[in-house]
């Protein structure tokens, strides 16, 4: 049974949110975590529930293709709505697939080689063929990602925000790449920020933010934050061997 404790903000009555941290190609951990969420939802039904992924589905891990295929097919947990946020890795991947040379180099350096290999693509092959070898449905999924989701007293954002700037005025780079001074700020951001991007050994709960990237791709657990009313709890999936998934168009 999930252990619930006091949260720094709240959701409306009858609403629950399951928010999953950075996945980075860890498809089997994601599958196991979705199963844990489905079980929790069955054991503790609620009027309305949302499954939210915080971004960074791709790169570094062995099975980017498997992760994207799982999410692009619709919500994998029956009975839940789903929102998927944009991470900096998806943004760089899309720029690389559009033909931007510098972005392509950045993508390879930041973990794109593993992503390409999961699609059966040689990372050292012609870059102008990348977009033709990744399923259009996967590319459309990546383009559909949103930068922010706000609900109750929370704002769900991949990386963070720039302190002192209203949420609606944050730039794309702020939302996708923020670390400092966000991580050490004691400011009121206008909502409690639920974020990933910066790996931590265990979830971090502060009065103004909750960090849920627990480094799944680096051998850590994949974490799901569970929010309901004025409480929070966590579900996790342990590290597992991740086979490469080859997906062709």
Helices and strands as residue ranges (DSSP letters): E 5-6, E 15-20, H 27-43, E 48-53, H 64-72, E 81-84, H 88-97, H 101-107, I 108-112, H 113-118, G 127-129, H 130-133, H 136-143, E 148-151, E 154-157, G 167-169, H 172-177, G 182-184, E 192-195, E 204-205, E 209-211, G 216-218, E 222-228, E 231-237
